[in-house]
Amino acid sequence: MRTPNNEPLGSETDRAHPQPLPPAGAEQGADAHPLPPAGGERDLLSASEAGRSGVGKHAAAPERGRSGVGKHAAAPERRCILTGEHGARGRLLRLAISPDGLVLPDPLARAPGRGAWIGVNRADLEAAMAKGRLKGALARAFKGAALTIPDDLPQRIEQALARTLLDRLGMEMRAGKVLLGSDRIAEHARGGAVALLLHAADASTDGARKLDQAWRVGNEREGTGDSGISLPLDRTALSVALGRENVVHLALSDPRAAARVRQHVERLLHFLEGPPDLGGGGTGHARQGARAAGGQRRTTNRD
């Protein structure tokens, strides 16, 4: 049959020139492309494809912080050249070579060129230096490059880690993330608003104990013995870093700021004393012995 304009009807045209069926999973009228999965076209790009094409560079990145999915997937790891063990980059220390071949600590891992990572404490490092193991490991890591290991490398590492921690505390102080003053800290601690509690090495035992108790009350941890962290830094070092007088105790209420500071605290304590036992549940407070610039804890100074 034909139309008044003498054109064949659609059914006859279809029979005369049949159209190919779209492939399985394709939507008709979409150039035979597969249907995108639920969630939109952005989810089609993988992380590698996004990096190559430059389109939707962050589209496939897992959402972090809300559901917890992929929260630690991107955390880089490094291998200790002395033990062969792998660990998070933030927990190990990078060693780099200066232009004159001197092996120096690079706590922020920003020095150019090749680097080598260590995750041992000071005692183990000194033993590795005495036995020549560090020299051999560095020679392999730096591909035989000419290098000199200073005799005071352990001391340089301790000073670099302490300086990095103090710099971080100073930045958090300028950002308004640090709580100072025993009364103010105790008030926030009893209200459960302290994510990290720190004491100077020369803080009095009585003053630290009162704040520890306030923190346990606020976090419903009474009877656990959990406490704040005694830093291997005295009040003078903390006061200079924070720009305040007589800084004996400090706290952070913001969880993200506390995590940033905690990373540097743990790395310094690990180097000085071995793996720190930061027990205590979710926030992990525990008293650490102080072997620091301020010496042993003194009980004669007021807080």
NUDREN-365784 format. One record per atom (N, C-alpha, C): x, y negated, z; residue in three letters. Coordinates in steps of 0.05 Angstrom, whole numbers, padded with zeros to 5 digits, always signed. Atoms other than C-alpha are relative to their C-alpha. Example, Ala and Ser with C-alpha at 12.3 -4.5 7.8 and 13.67 -1.06 7.14 Angstrom:
BEGIN
+00018+00024+00000ALA +00246+00090+00156ALA +00018-00024+00000ALA -00016+00024-00001SER +00273+00021+00143SER -00015-00022+00014SER 
END
This chain:
BEGIN
+00017+00024+00000MET +00000+00000+00000MET +00017-00025+00000MET -00015+00025+00002ARG +00022-00072-00013ARG -00016-00023+00011ARG +00013+00025-00011THR +00007-00141+00015THR -00011-00016-00023THR +00010+00018+00022PRO -00030-00195-00025PRO +00022-00011-00017PRO -00023+00010+00016ASN +00039-00219-00047ASN +00015+00022-00014ASN -00012-00023+00014ASN +00054-00151-00076ASN +00025+00010+00013ASN -00023-00010-00015GLU +00105-00133-00020GLU -00008+00025+00014GLU +00007-00025-00014PRO +00108-00063+00009PRO -00004-00004+00029PRO +00004+00001-00029LEU +00082-00053+00079LEU +00024+00010+00015LEU -00023-00007-00015GLY +00132-00044+00135GLY +00004+00030+00003GLY -00002-00029-00003SER +00116+00030+00144SER +00012+00013-00024SER -00012-00011+00024GLU +00133+00044+00071GLU +00029-00007-00002GLU -00028+00008+00001THR +00197+00004+00076THR +00017+00017+00018THR -00015-00016-00018ASP +00218+00043+00136ASP +00004+00028-00010ASP -00003-00027+00011ARG +00205+00108+00101ARG +00020+00000-00023ARG -00018+00001+00023ALA +00244+00085+00040ALA +00029-00005+00008ALA -00027+00007-00009HIS +00303+00057+00078HIS +00001+00004+00030HIS +00000-00005-00029PRO +00306+00090+00146PRO +00025-00012+00013PRO -00022+00013-00015GLN +00348+00053+00198GLN +00013+00021+00019GLN -00013-00020-00019PRO +00400+00093+00238PRO -00007-00006+00029PRO +00007+00004-00029LEU +00383+00105+00310LEU +00025-00010+00015LEU -00023+00009-00016PRO +00427+00069+00361PRO +00012+00023+00016PRO -00012-00022-00016PRO +00476+00113+00399PRO -00012+00002+00027PRO +00011-00004-00027ALA +00456+00142+00465ALA +00011-00020+00019ALA -00009+00020-00020GLY +00458+00090+00520GLY +00001-00028-00010GLY -00001+00027+00011ALA +00454+00031+00472ALA -00027-00012-00001ALA +00025+00014+00002GLU +00401-00021+00470GLU -00004-00011-00028GLU +00005+00009+00027GLN +00369-00036+00402GLN +00001-00030-00001GLN -00002+00029+00002GLY +00385-00105+00377GLY +00024-00012+00014GLY -00023+00010-00015ALA +00450-00110+00417ALA +00026+00008-00013ALA -00023-00008+00015ASP +00500-00092+00363ASP +00012+00026+00009ASP -00007-00027-00007ALA +00502-00021+00388ALA +00021+00001+00023ALA -00018+00000-00024HIS +00541-00041+00452HIS -00014+00014+00022HIS +00013-00014-00023PRO +00530+00001+00514PRO -00012-00021+00018PRO +00013+00017-00020LEU +00484-00028+00566LEU +00020-00005+00023LEU -00017+00005-00023PRO +00522-00063+00621PRO -00012+00012+00025PRO +00010-00012-00025PRO +00516-00030+00689PRO -00014-00022+00017PRO +00013+00019-00018ALA +00474-00061+00744ALA +00021-00017+00013ALA -00018+00018-00013GLY +00506-00122+00772GLY +00011-00021-00019GLY -00008+00020+00018GLY +00518-00162+00708GLY +00025+00007-00016GLY -00022-00005+00018GLU +00569-00166+00652GLU +00027-00005+00013GLU -00026+00005-00013ARG +00623-00194+00698ARG +00012+00025+00012ARG -00011-00024-00013ASP +00629-00127+00733ASP +00012+00020-00019ASP -00012-00018+00019LEU +00650-00094+00668LEU +00030-00002-00001LEU -00028+00004+00002LEU +00719-00124+00672LEU +00014+00013+00024LEU -00016-00011-00022SER +00769-00084+00713SER +00021-00021+00007SER -00020+00019-00008ALA +00823-00120+00751ALA +00022-00003-00021ALA -00022+00001+00020SER +00876-00102+00699SER -00010-00014-00025SER +00011+00012+00024GLU +00831-00122+00640GLU -00003-00030+00004GLU +00004+00028-00006ALA +00815-00188+00674ALA +00027-00014-00001ALA -00026+00013-00001GLY +00889-00203+00684GLY +00011-00003-00028GLY -00010+00002+00027ARG +00905-00189+00610ARG -00015-00020-00016ARG +00016+00017+00017SER +00847-00226+00580SER -00002-00029+00011SER +00003+00026-00012GLY +00845-00284+00629GLY -00029-00008+00005GLY +00028+00005-00003VAL +00769-00280+00629VAL -00010+00014+00025VAL +00011-00012-00024GLY +00734-00269+00695GLY +00022+00012+00017GLY -00024-00011-00013LYS +00800-00262+00730LYS -00006+00012+00027LYS +00006-00010-00027HIS +00769-00252+00798HIS -00027+00014+00001HIS +00026-00011+00000ALA +00704-00221+00776ALA -00001+00028+00013ALA +00001-00027-00009ALA +00723-00150+00794ALA +00013+00003+00028ALA -00012-00003-00026ALA +00757-00166+00860ALA -00020+00008+00021ALA +00019-00008-00020PRO +00723-00131+00918PRO -00005-00022+00020PRO +00007+00020-00020GLU +00687-00174+00967GLU +00012+00007+00027GLU -00015-00005-00024ARG +00727-00182+01030ARG -00013-00014+00024ARG +00008+00014-00024GLY +00708-00198+01101GLY -00028+00004+00008GLY +00028-00004-00006ARG +00634-00183+01096ARG -00006+00029+00005ARG +00007-00028-00003SER +00624-00110+01083SER +00024+00016+00009SER -00023-00015-00007GLY +00696-00090+01097GLY +00011+00017-00022GLY -00009-00017+00022VAL +00702-00055+01030VAL +00024-00014-00013VAL -00024+00011+00012GLY +00771-00065+01002GLY +00014-00021+00017GLY -00011+00021-00017LYS +00790-00107+01061LYS +00030+00001+00002LYS -00029-00003-00002HIS +00861-00079+01065HIS +00012+00013-00025HIS -00010-00014+00024ALA +00867-00050+00995ALA +00023-00014-00012ALA -00021+00015+00014ALA +00912-00106+00970ALA +00024-00006+00017ALA -00023+00006-00018ALA +00959-00108+01030ALA +00025+00013-00011ALA -00024-00012+00012PRO +01028-00098+01000PRO +00017+00014+00022PRO -00018-00015-00018GLU +01076-00048+01032GLU +00029-00002-00009GLU -00028-00001+00007ARG +01151-00046+01035ARG +00013+00023+00014ARG -00014-00023-00011ARG +01202+00008+01051ARG +00025-00009+00015ARG -00023+00007-00016CYS +01253+00002+01106CYS +00024+00015-00011CYS -00024-00013+00012ILE +01323+00015+01077ILE +00015+00017+00020ILE -00014-00016-00020LEU +01346+00046+01143LEU -00014+00025+00008LEU +00015-00024-00009THR +01290+00093+01161THR -00015+00013-00023THR +00016-00011+00022GLY +01255+00103+01094GLY -00030-00001+00004GLY +00029+00001-00006GLU +01188+00090+01127GLU -00012-00025-00014GLU +00015+00022+00012HIS +01136+00046+01093HIS -00017-00014+00021HIS +00016+00016-00018GLY +01100-00010+01128GLY -00011-00024-00014GLY +00011+00025+00012ALA +01059-00072+01115ALA +00021-00021-00002ALA -00021+00020+00005ARG +01100-00128+01087ARG +00002-00019+00023ARG -00001+00019-00022GLY +01081-00173+01144GLY +00013+00010+00026GLY -00012-00012-00024ARG +01110-00125+01195ARG +00030+00006-00003ARG -00028-00004+00005LEU +01178-00116+01162LEU +00014-00027-00005LEU -00016+00024+00005LEU +01234-00166+01153LEU +00017+00003-00025LEU -00015+00000+00025ARG +01266-00184+01087ARG +00028-00011+00005ARG -00027+00011+00000LEU +01341-00193+01081LEU +00007-00008-00029LEU -00008+00010+00026ALA +01369-00234+01024ALA +00030-00007+00000ALA -00028+00008+00003ILE +01438-00253+00998ILE +00002-00029-00008ILE -00005+00028+00006SER +01461-00325+00999SER +00018-00002-00025SER -00017+00002+00024PRO +01498-00353+00938PRO +00029+00008+00005PRO -00028-00009-00005ASP +01564-00338+00973ASP +00002+00028+00010ASP +00000-00028-00006GLY +01544-00266+00987GLY -00005+00007+00028GLY +00006-00005-00029LEU +01524-00272+01060LEU -00028+00011+00003LEU +00026-00013-00006VAL +01467-00226+01083VAL -00014-00016+00022VAL +00014+00017-00020LEU +01416-00269+01119LEU -00030+00008+00002LEU +00028-00006-00003PRO +01345-00260+01146PRO -00017-00019-00017PRO +00019+00016+00016ASP +01288-00285+01101ASP -00028+00006+00011ASP +00025-00008-00014PRO +01228-00282+01149PRO -00025-00007-00016PRO +00024+00007+00016LEU +01180-00316+01100LEU +00001+00013-00028LEU -00002-00014+00025ALA +01204-00273+01041ALA -00003-00018-00024ALA +00002+00019+00022ARG +01213-00333+00996ARG +00027-00005-00015ARG -00026+00004+00013ALA +01287-00331+00978ALA +00000+00013-00027ALA +00000-00011+00027PRO +01299-00319+00904PRO +00019+00025-00002PRO -00018-00023+00005GLY +01331-00256+00877GLY -00010+00025+00015GLY +00007-00026-00012ARG +01331-00184+00902ARG +00001-00002+00030ARG +00000-00001-00029GLY +01315-00169+00974GLY -00001+00028+00011GLY +00001-00026-00013ALA +01320-00111+01023ALA -00016-00003+00026ALA +00018+00002-00023TRP +01270-00096+01079TRP +00008+00019+00022TRP -00006-00017-00024ILE +01282-00069+01149ILE -00023-00002+00019ILE +00022-00001-00020GLY +01232-00048+01202GLY +00009+00010+00027GLY -00011-00011-00025VAL +01278-00028+01259VAL +00002-00022+00021VAL -00004+00020-00021ASN +01287-00062+01326ASN +00029-00008+00002ASN -00028+00011-00002ARG +01350-00099+01348ARG +00020+00022+00008ARG -00018-00020-00009ALA +01381-00040+01384ALA +00007+00019-00023ALA -00005-00018+00023ASP +01373+00006+01323ASP +00016-00014-00022ASP -00016+00014+00020LEU +01400-00048+01277LEU +00029-00002+00008LEU -00028+00002-00010GLU +01462-00058+01320GLU +00014+00027-00003GLU -00012-00026+00003ALA +01473+00017+01320ALA +00006+00006-00030ALA -00004-00005+00028ALA +01465+00020+01244ALA +00024-00017-00010ALA -00023+00017+00007MET +01516-00037+01237MET +00026+00013+00009MET -00024-00012-00011ALA +01566-00002+01282ALA +00009+00025-00015ALA -00007-00025+00014LYS +01562+00063+01243LYS +00003-00003-00030LYS -00003+00005+00028GLY +01564+00031+01175GLY -00024+00007-00017GLY +00025-00008+00015ARG +01494+00054+01156ARG -00013-00024-00013ARG +00012+00023+00012LEU +01469-00016+01144LEU +00015-00009-00025LEU -00016+00008+00023LYS +01526-00032+01097LYS -00006+00017-00024LYS +00006-00018+00022GLY +01513+00030+01056GLY -00028-00004-00011GLY +00027+00005+00010ALA +01438+00017+01053ALA -00003-00025-00015ALA +00001+00026+00014LEU +01448-00055+01032LEU +00014+00002-00027LEU -00014-00004+00026ALA +01498-00034+00978ALA -00018+00013-00020ALA +00019-00013+00019ARG +01446+00012+00948ARG -00023-00018-00007ARG +00023+00018+00005ALA +01390-00039+00955ALA +00007-00023-00019ALA -00008+00023+00017PHE +01430-00095+00922PHE +00017+00009-00023PHE -00013-00011+00024LYS +01459-00049+00868LYS +00030-00007-00001LYS -00029+00003+00000GLY +01531-00056+00890GLY +00010-00029-00001GLY -00008+00028+00001ALA +01531-00132+00892ALA +00019-00006+00024ALA -00019+00008-00021ALA +01587-00165+00933ALA -00016-00013+00022ALA +00014+00012-00022LEU +01560-00180+01002LEU +00016+00002+00026LEU -00013+00001-00026THR +01582-00196+01073THR -00021+00000+00021THR +00019-00002-00022ILE +01544-00175+01135ILE +00012-00015+00024ILE -00011+00014-00023PRO +01555-00226+01191PRO -00002+00016+00025PRO +00001-00015-00025ASP +01572-00197+01258ASP -00024-00007+00018ASP +00022+00009-00017ASP +01517-00238+01290ASP -00027+00001-00014ASP +00025-00003+00014LEU +01463-00216+01242LEU -00024+00005+00018LEU +00023-00004-00018PRO +01418-00189+01298PRO -00009-00025+00014PRO +00007+00025-00013GLN +01421-00255+01334GLN -00013-00020-00020GLN +00012+00018+00021ARG +01406-00293+01269ARG -00028+00009-00006ARG +00027-00010+00005ILE +01346-00248+01258ILE -00019-00008+00022ILE +00017+00007-00023GLU +01319-00260+01328GLU -00007-00030-00001GLU +00005+00028+00001GLN +01327-00335+01320GLN -00019-00007-00023GLN +00017+00006+00023ALA +01294-00335+01251ALA -00029+00008+00006ALA +00027-00008-00006LEU +01234-00295+01276LEU -00013-00018+00021LEU +00011+00018-00020ALA +01226-00340+01337ALA -00007-00027-00013ALA +00006+00026+00014ARG +01230-00402+01293ARG -00025+00002-00017ARG +00024-00003+00017THR +01178-00374+01245THR -00025+00000+00017THR +00023+00000-00018LEU +01131-00360+01303LEU -00006-00028+00010LEU +00005+00027-00011LEU +01140-00430+01332LEU -00010-00018-00022LEU +00010+00016+00022ASP +01129-00461+01263ASP -00029+00006-00005ASP +00028-00007+00004ARG +01064-00422+01256ARG -00017-00012+00022ARG +00015+00012-00022LEU +01041-00444+01325LEU -00003-00030-00004LEU +00002+00029+00005GLY +01057-00516+01306GLY -00021-00006-00021GLY +00020+00004+00021MET +01015-00510+01243MET -00028+00004+00010MET +00027-00004-00011GLU +00956-00481+01280GLU -00008-00022+00020GLU +00005+00022-00018MET +00963-00536+01332MET -00010-00025-00015MET +00008+00023+00016ARG +00959-00590+01279ARG -00027+00004-00014ARG +00026-00006+00012ALA +00899-00555+01249ALA -00023+00001+00021ALA +00020+00000-00021GLY +00863-00559+01317GLY -00009+00028+00008GLY +00008-00028-00006LYS +00863-00483+01328LYS +00010+00009+00027LYS -00013-00009-00025VAL +00903-00481+01394VAL -00013-00013+00024VAL +00011+00010-00026LEU +00874-00487+01464LEU +00023-00002+00020LEU -00021+00004-00020LEU +00920-00515+01518LEU -00013-00008+00026LEU +00011+00007-00026GLY +00911-00526+01592GLY -00013+00024+00013GLY +00011-00024-00014SER +00895-00472+01643SER -00030-00001+00003SER +00028+00003-00005ASP +00826-00499+01659ASP -00016+00004-00026ASP +00014-00002+00026ARG +00805-00505+01586ARG +00001+00028-00011ARG -00002-00027+00010ILE +00832-00437+01568ILE -00018+00019+00016ILE +00016-00017-00017ALA +00798-00405+01628ALA -00030-00002-00007ALA +00028+00004+00008GLU +00731-00436+01608GLU -00007+00015-00025GLU +00006-00014+00026HIS +00735-00410+01537HIS +00003+00031+00004HIS -00004-00029-00004ALA +00761-00342+01561ALA -00024+00012+00014ALA +00024-00011-00013ARG +00703-00332+01609ARG -00024+00001-00018ARG +00022-00001+00019GLY +00656-00348+01552GLY +00004+00018-00023GLY -00005-00018+00022GLY +00686-00296+01507GLY +00009-00013-00025GLY -00007+00016+00024ALA +00714-00349+01460ALA +00030-00001-00004ALA -00029-00001+00004VAL +00788-00330+01463VAL +00007+00025-00016VAL -00009-00023+00017ALA +00816-00286+01407ALA +00028+00009+00006ALA -00027-00006-00006LEU +00888-00289+01429LEU +00010-00017+00023LEU -00010+00014-00023LEU +00919-00307+01496LEU +00030+00004+00003LEU -00029-00001+00000LEU +00993-00323+01502LEU +00011-00015+00025LEU -00014+00012-00023HIS +01039-00339+01562HIS +00029-00004-00007HIS -00029+00005+00003ALA +01108-00370+01563ALA +00015+00020+00016ALA -00016-00020-00014ALA +01164-00326+01586ALA +00004-00008+00030ALA -00004+00009-00028ASP +01173-00369+01649ASP -00025-00009+00013ASP +00026+00006-00013ALA +01099-00375+01666ALA -00001+00015+00027ALA +00002-00013-00026SER +01083-00358+01738SER -00019+00024-00002SER +00017-00024+00001THR +01053-00289+01750THR -00028-00006+00009THR +00027+00006-00010ASP +00995-00318+01789ASP -00017-00015-00021ASP +00014+00015+00020GLY +00976-00368+01734GLY -00009+00018-00024GLY +00007-00018+00022ALA +00979-00315+01680ALA -00022+00020+00008ALA +00020-00020-00009ARG +00939-00265+01722ARG -00028-00012+00001ARG +00026+00012-00001LYS +00882-00314+01732LYS -00012-00003-00028LYS +00010+00002+00027LEU +00876-00327+01657LEU -00006+00027-00012LEU +00005-00027+00010ASP +00881-00253+01642ASP -00027+00010+00011ASP +00025-00008-00012GLN +00824-00240+01690GLN -00024-00014-00014GLN +00022+00014+00014ALA +00781-00294+01657ALA -00005+00011-00027ALA +00004-00012+00027TRP +00794-00263+01589TRP -00014+00027+00002TRP +00013-00026-00003ARG +00774-00194+01614ARG -00030-00004+00006ARG +00028+00005-00006VAL +00710-00222+01643VAL -00016-00008-00025VAL +00014+00010+00024GLY +00691-00258+01579GLY -00003+00021-00021GLY +00002-00021+00021ASN +00704-00196+01537ASN -00010+00027+00012ASN +00011-00024-00013GLU +00672-00146+01586GLU +00020+00022+00001GLU -00021-00019-00002ARG +00738-00111+01598ARG +00011+00002+00028ARG -00009-00001-00028GLU +00742-00115+01673GLU +00008+00029+00007GLU -00009-00026-00008GLY +00781-00058+01703GLY +00018+00014-00020GLY -00017-00012+00021THR +00820-00044+01639THR +00030-00006+00003THR -00028+00008-00002GLY +00884-00080+01658GLY +00010-00015-00024GLY -00008+00015+00024ASP +00885-00114+01590ASP +00008-00029+00008ASP -00010+00026-00007SER +00921-00180+01591SER +00011-00015-00025SER -00011+00015+00022GLY +00950-00235+01548GLY +00029+00009-00005GLY -00027-00007+00008ILE +01018-00230+01514ILE +00020-00019+00011ILE -00022+00016-00010SER +01080-00255+01549SER +00020-00003-00022SER -00018+00005+00023LEU +01121-00287+01494LEU +00030+00000+00009LEU -00029+00002-00006PRO +01197-00282+01491PRO +00010-00029-00005PRO -00006+00029+00004LEU +01197-00359+01490LEU -00008-00015+00025LEU +00007+00014-00024ASP +01199-00406+01548ASP -00016-00025-00006ASP +00018+00023+00003ARG +01157-00468+01561ARG +00013-00023-00016ARG -00014+00021+00014THR +01210-00514+01533THR -00003+00004-00030THR +00002-00006+00028ALA +01209-00480+01465ALA -00029-00004-00010ALA +00028+00003+00008LEU +01133-00479+01463LEU -00008-00029+00000LEU +00007+00029-00001SER +01127-00552+01484SER +00011-00015-00024SER -00012+00013+00023VAL +01174-00574+01429VAL -00016+00007-00025VAL +00014-00009+00025ALA +01138-00533+01376ALA -00028-00012-00002ALA +00028+00010+00001LEU +01068-00558+01396LEU -00002-00030+00005LEU +00000+00029-00004GLY +01088-00630+01412GLY -00015-00008+00025GLY +00014+00006-00025ARG +01059-00627+01482ARG +00019+00006+00023ARG -00017-00004-00023GLU +01089-00628+01551GLU -00009+00025+00016GLU +00005-00022-00019ASN +01095-00566+01596ASN -00021+00020-00011ASN +00018-00021+00012VAL +01061-00515+01550VAL +00008+00027+00012VAL -00006-00025-00013VAL +01058-00453+01594VAL -00019+00022-00010VAL +00019-00019+00011HIS +00995-00419+01568HIS -00013-00013-00024HIS +00015+00010+00024LEU +00959-00425+01501LEU -00018+00023-00010LEU +00019-00019+00010ALA +00901-00391+01467ALA -00010-00009-00027ALA +00012+00006+00025LEU +00868-00387+01400LEU -00028+00012+00000LEU +00027-00010+00000SER +00793-00380+01392SER -00008+00009-00028SER +00007-00007+00027ASP +00790-00375+01316ASP +00013+00027-00007ASP -00012-00026+00005PRO +00799-00302+01296PRO +00021+00000-00023PRO -00020+00001+00023ARG +00835-00318+01230ARG +00026-00013+00009ARG -00024+00013-00010ALA +00883-00365+01264ALA +00015+00019+00019ALA -00012-00019-00018ALA +00895-00313+01318ALA +00014+00022-00015ALA -00012-00021+00015ALA +00910-00260+01266ALA +00026-00010-00013ALA -00024+00011+00012ARG +00961-00305+01232ARG +00022-00002+00021ARG -00020+00003-00021VAL +00997-00319+01298VAL +00008+00028+00010VAL -00006-00026-00010ARG +00992-00247+01321ARG +00020+00015-00017ARG -00018-00014+00018GLN +01029-00222+01260GLN +00029-00008+00007GLN -00027+00009-00006HIS +01090-00264+01278HIS +00008+00008+00028HIS -00006-00009-00028VAL +01085-00247+01352VAL +00008+00030+00000VAL -00006-00029+00000GLU +01084-00172+01338GLU +00026+00006-00013GLU -00025-00005+00013ARG +01142-00176+01290ARG +00024-00007+00017ARG -00021+00008-00018LEU +01185-00214+01340LEU +00003+00020+00023LEU -00001-00019-00022LEU +01167-00167+01397LEU +00010+00027-00009LEU -00010-00026+00010HIS +01179-00106+01354HIS +00031-00001-00003HIS -00029+00002+00004PHE +01249-00130+01337PHE +00015+00000+00027PHE -00014+00002-00025LEU +01266-00146+01409LEU -00003+00025+00017LEU +00006-00020-00020GLU +01233-00088+01445GLU -00009+00027-00012GLU +00012-00024+00012GLY +01209-00036+01394GLY -00029-00006-00005GLY +00028+00004+00007PRO +01137-00026+01372PRO -00016-00010+00025PRO +00015+00010-00023PRO +01094-00070+01418PRO -00026+00015+00005PRO +00024-00014-00007ASP +01038-00035+01455ASP -00022-00021+00006ASP +00021+00020-00003LEU +00983-00085+01442LEU -00027+00014+00003LEU +00025-00013-00004GLY +00928-00043+01470GLY -00021-00019+00010GLY +00020+00017-00010GLY +00863-00069+01496GLY -00024-00004-00019GLY +00024+00001+00016GLY +00810-00054+01444GLY +00002-00019-00023GLY +00002+00015+00024GLY +00788-00103+01392GLY +00021-00022-00003GLY -00019+00022+00003THR +00835-00160+01408THR +00028+00008+00008THR -00026-00012-00005GLY +00892-00119+01435GLY +00019-00017+00016GLY -00018+00015-00018HIS +00921-00160+01492HIS +00015+00019+00018HIS -00015-00016-00019ALA +00976-00129+01533ALA +00024-00017+00009ALA -00023+00014-00010ARG +01031-00158+01577ARG +00025+00011-00011ARG -00025-00009+00011GLN +01098-00155+01544GLN +00023-00010+00018GLN -00023+00009-00014GLY +01164-00158+01581GLY +00015-00021-00016GLY -00013+00022+00014ALA +01201-00221+01564ALA +00030+00002+00003ALA -00029+00002+00000ARG +01274-00218+01544ARG +00006-00023-00019ARG +00002+00022+00018ALA +01279-00287+01518ALA +00018-00023+00008ALA -00016+00023-00006ALA +01311-00355+01517ALA -00004-00010+00028ALA +00006+00009-00027GLY +01277-00371+01582GLY +00008+00019+00022GLY -00008-00019-00020GLY +01303-00309+01617GLY -00024+00015+00011GLY +00021-00015-00012GLN +01261-00268+01664GLN -00022-00019+00010GLN +00022+00016-00010ARG +01193-00292+01687ARG +00006-00010+00028ARG -00004+00013-00026ARG +01199-00341+01744ARG -00027-00006+00013ARG +00026+00004-00014THR +01146-00350+01797THR +00000-00025+00016THR -00001+00024-00016THR +01168-00416+01827THR -00011-00024-00015THR +00010+00023+00015ASN +01144-00461+01770ASN -00031+00000+00000ASN +00030+00002+00001ARG +01073-00487+01772ARG -00009+00001-00029ARG +00012-00001+00026ASP +01027-00476+01713ASP -00016-00025-00005ASP 
END
